């Protein structure tokens, strides 16, 4: 029984849930009984975190696990490769007209250092100032703002909607 994914009406729910539940740690994903679209079909910051995890799982070699919530030490998503923690991501779900300052990059750099990982991503629906982009580059943090996320969202949808080739050994249920 396939229901619509709350993030994308075109993707079966199980494909979306698979992205955040089959990881090294349990995800904090819950299906909503009622879903009211807001910006990009998202309703809450938690929705944004789960969408970014789904995009990372779809487009990268990482296994992205949502860990946000109280006591998350500033980490919304943990990134695993072959079961080993290799990176972290923070998600900032703000008004697209807002501009985020370099303080968010400094904070994430501290988290990256404290956790001993080499990869850090900051996803935001807001814009980032030139100083924020410059500091992110200097500190080796990947910064994704609204325009870049829109492109990633489109690519992830396209990849998910492609039928697997005959040489592919895995396809989510309902895609064969």
DRENVO-396556 format. One record per residue (C-alpha): residue number from 0; residue in one letter; y, x, z. Coordinates in Angstrom, 1 decimal. Layout:
residues N
- NUM | A | Y | X | Z
...
//
This chain:
residues 176
- 0 | X | 0.0 | 0.0 | 0.0
- 1 | X | 3.2 | 1.7 | -1.2
- 2 | X | 6.7 | 0.8 | 0.1
- 3 | X | 10.0 | 2.2 | -0.9
- 4 | X | 11.1 | 5.5 | 0.7
- 5 | X | 14.3 | 4.9 | 2.7
- 6 | X | 16.0 | 7.9 | 1.0
- 7 | X | 15.2 | 7.2 | -2.6
- 8 | X | 14.2 | 3.8 | -4.0
- 9 | X | 12.2 | 5.5 | -6.8
- 10 | X | 9.9 | 7.5 | -4.6
- 11 | X | 6.9 | 6.0 | -2.8
- 12 | X | 7.3 | 6.1 | 1.0
- 13 | X | 4.2 | 8.2 | 1.5
- 14 | X | 5.6 | 11.0 | -0.6
- 15 | X | 8.8 | 11.1 | 1.6
- 16 | X | 6.8 | 10.8 | 4.8
- 17 | X | 4.5 | 13.6 | 3.6
- 18 | X | 7.4 | 15.9 | 3.3
- 19 | X | 8.3 | 15.7 | 7.0
- 20 | X | 5.0 | 15.1 | 8.7
- 21 | X | 2.5 | 17.5 | 7.2
- 22 | X | 4.0 | 20.7 | 8.7
- 23 | X | 3.2 | 23.2 | 11.3
- 24 | X | 4.9 | 21.2 | 14.0
- 25 | X | 5.2 | 17.4 | 14.2
- 26 | X | 8.3 | 15.9 | 12.7
- 27 | X | 10.4 | 13.2 | 14.3
- 28 | X | 10.2 | 10.8 | 11.4
- 29 | X | 10.1 | 7.1 | 11.9
- 30 | X | 10.1 | 4.3 | 9.4
- 31 | X | 13.0 | 1.9 | 9.7
- 32 | X | 12.3 | -1.8 | 9.5
- 33 | X | 15.7 | -2.5 | 8.0
- 34 | X | 17.6 | 0.0 | 5.9
- 35 | X | 21.3 | -0.3 | 5.1
- 36 | X | 22.5 | 2.1 | 2.4
- 37 | X | 25.5 | 4.2 | 3.3
- 38 | X | 26.7 | 7.4 | 1.7
- 39 | X | 24.0 | 8.5 | -0.9
- 40 | X | 21.7 | 5.8 | 0.6
- 41 | X | 21.8 | 7.5 | 4.0
- 42 | X | 22.7 | 5.7 | 7.2
- 43 | X | 22.6 | 8.4 | 10.0
- 44 | X | 22.7 | 12.1 | 10.6
- 45 | X | 18.9 | 11.9 | 11.2
- 46 | X | 18.4 | 10.4 | 7.7
- 47 | X | 20.4 | 13.3 | 6.3
- 48 | X | 18.2 | 15.8 | 8.2
- 49 | X | 15.0 | 14.2 | 6.9
- 50 | X | 16.4 | 14.1 | 3.3
- 51 | X | 17.3 | 17.9 | 3.5
- 52 | X | 13.7 | 18.6 | 4.8
- 53 | X | 12.3 | 16.6 | 1.9
- 54 | X | 14.4 | 18.4 | -0.6
- 55 | X | 13.4 | 21.8 | 0.8
- 56 | X | 9.7 | 20.8 | 0.8
- 57 | X | 10.1 | 19.6 | -2.8
- 58 | X | 12.1 | 22.5 | -4.3
- 59 | X | 11.3 | 25.6 | -2.2
- 60 | X | 8.3 | 27.5 | -1.0
- 61 | X | 9.1 | 26.5 | 2.5
- 62 | X | 7.4 | 24.0 | 4.8
- 63 | X | 10.4 | 22.3 | 6.3
- 64 | X | 10.0 | 20.5 | 9.6
- 65 | X | 12.7 | 18.3 | 11.2
- 66 | X | 13.1 | 19.3 | 14.9
- 67 | X | 16.6 | 18.0 | 15.5
- 68 | X | 17.5 | 16.1 | 18.7
- 69 | X | 18.3 | 17.0 | 22.3
- 70 | X | 17.5 | 20.5 | 23.2
- 71 | X | 17.1 | 21.7 | 19.6
- 72 | X | 19.3 | 24.8 | 20.2
- 73 | X | 21.3 | 24.0 | 17.1
- 74 | X | 18.3 | 23.8 | 14.8
- 75 | X | 17.8 | 20.7 | 12.8
- 76 | X | 15.0 | 22.0 | 10.5
- 77 | X | 12.6 | 24.8 | 11.0
- 78 | X | 11.3 | 26.6 | 7.8
- 79 | X | 7.8 | 27.9 | 7.7
- 80 | X | 5.9 | 30.0 | 5.2
- 81 | X | 2.2 | 30.3 | 5.6
- 82 | X | 2.5 | 28.8 | 9.1
- 83 | X | 5.0 | 31.4 | 10.3
- 84 | X | 8.6 | 30.5 | 11.3
- 85 | X | 10.9 | 32.3 | 8.8
- 86 | X | 14.1 | 30.3 | 8.8
- 87 | X | 16.3 | 27.6 | 10.3
- 88 | X | 18.7 | 25.0 | 8.9
- 89 | X | 21.5 | 23.0 | 10.4
- 90 | X | 22.6 | 19.7 | 8.9
- 91 | X | 26.2 | 18.4 | 9.3
- 92 | X | 26.6 | 14.8 | 8.2
- 93 | X | 30.3 | 14.3 | 8.0
- 94 | X | 32.9 | 12.5 | 6.0
- 95 | X | 33.0 | 14.0 | 2.5
- 96 | X | 36.8 | 14.4 | 2.8
- 97 | X | 36.4 | 16.5 | 5.9
- 98 | X | 36.5 | 20.3 | 5.6
- 99 | X | 34.3 | 22.4 | 7.9
- 100 | X | 35.6 | 25.6 | 9.4
- 101 | X | 33.9 | 29.0 | 9.7
- 102 | X | 32.9 | 28.2 | 13.3
- 103 | X | 29.8 | 26.4 | 12.1
- 104 | X | 28.7 | 29.6 | 10.2
- 105 | X | 29.3 | 31.8 | 13.3
- 106 | X | 27.2 | 29.3 | 15.4
- 107 | X | 24.4 | 29.3 | 12.9
- 108 | X | 24.4 | 33.1 | 12.7
- 109 | X | 24.0 | 33.2 | 16.4
- 110 | X | 21.0 | 30.8 | 16.2
- 111 | X | 19.5 | 32.8 | 13.4
- 112 | X | 19.8 | 36.0 | 15.4
- 113 | X | 18.5 | 34.4 | 18.7
- 114 | X | 15.4 | 33.0 | 16.9
- 115 | X | 14.7 | 36.2 | 15.1
- 116 | X | 14.5 | 34.7 | 11.6
- 117 | X | 15.9 | 36.1 | 8.4
- 118 | X | 16.8 | 32.8 | 6.6
- 119 | X | 19.5 | 30.3 | 7.6
- 120 | X | 20.8 | 27.3 | 5.7
- 121 | X | 23.8 | 25.0 | 6.5
- 122 | X | 23.7 | 21.7 | 4.7
- 123 | X | 26.9 | 19.5 | 4.9
- 124 | X | 28.1 | 16.3 | 3.3
- 125 | X | 31.7 | 17.7 | 3.9
- 126 | X | 33.5 | 20.3 | 2.0
- 127 | X | 33.6 | 23.9 | 3.2
- 128 | X | 36.8 | 26.0 | 3.3
- 129 | X | 37.1 | 29.2 | 1.3
- 130 | X | 36.9 | 31.1 | 4.6
- 131 | X | 33.7 | 29.3 | 5.5
- 132 | X | 32.1 | 30.2 | 2.1
- 133 | X | 33.2 | 33.8 | 2.5
- 134 | X | 31.9 | 34.2 | 6.0
- 135 | X | 28.6 | 32.5 | 5.0
- 136 | X | 28.2 | 35.1 | 2.2
- 137 | X | 29.0 | 38.0 | 4.5
- 138 | X | 26.5 | 36.9 | 7.1
- 139 | X | 23.7 | 36.0 | 4.7
- 140 | X | 23.8 | 32.2 | 5.3
- 141 | X | 23.2 | 29.8 | 2.5
- 142 | X | 25.8 | 27.1 | 2.5
- 143 | X | 25.2 | 23.8 | 0.7
- 144 | X | 28.0 | 21.3 | 0.5
- 145 | X | 28.2 | 17.8 | -1.1
- 146 | X | 28.3 | 18.9 | -4.8
- 147 | X | 25.4 | 21.3 | -4.5
- 148 | X | 23.4 | 18.8 | -2.5
- 149 | X | 23.9 | 16.2 | -5.2
- 150 | X | 22.4 | 18.6 | -7.7
- 151 | X | 19.5 | 19.4 | -5.4
- 152 | X | 18.9 | 15.7 | -4.8
- 153 | X | 18.7 | 15.0 | -8.5
- 154 | X | 16.3 | 18.0 | -9.1
- 155 | X | 14.1 | 16.9 | -6.3
- 156 | X | 13.9 | 13.3 | -7.6
- 157 | X | 13.1 | 14.6 | -11.1
- 158 | X | 10.4 | 16.9 | -9.8
- 159 | X | 8.9 | 14.2 | -7.7
- 160 | X | 8.9 | 11.7 | -10.5
- 161 | X | 7.1 | 14.1 | -13.0
- 162 | X | 3.5 | 13.4 | -13.5
- 163 | X | 1.3 | 16.3 | -12.5
- 164 | X | -0.3 | 18.3 | -15.3
- 165 | X | -4.0 | 18.2 | -15.8
- 166 | X | -4.2 | 21.7 | -14.3
- 167 | X | -2.6 | 20.6 | -11.1
- 168 | X | -5.2 | 20.2 | -8.3
- 169 | X | -3.0 | 18.0 | -6.0
- 170 | X | -1.0 | 14.9 | -6.5
- 171 | X | 0.2 | 12.5 | -3.8
- 172 | X | -1.7 | 9.2 | -3.7
- 173 | X | -0.3 | 6.8 | -6.3
- 174 | X | 0.8 | 9.6 | -8.7
- 175 | X | -2.4 | 10.0 | -10.5
//
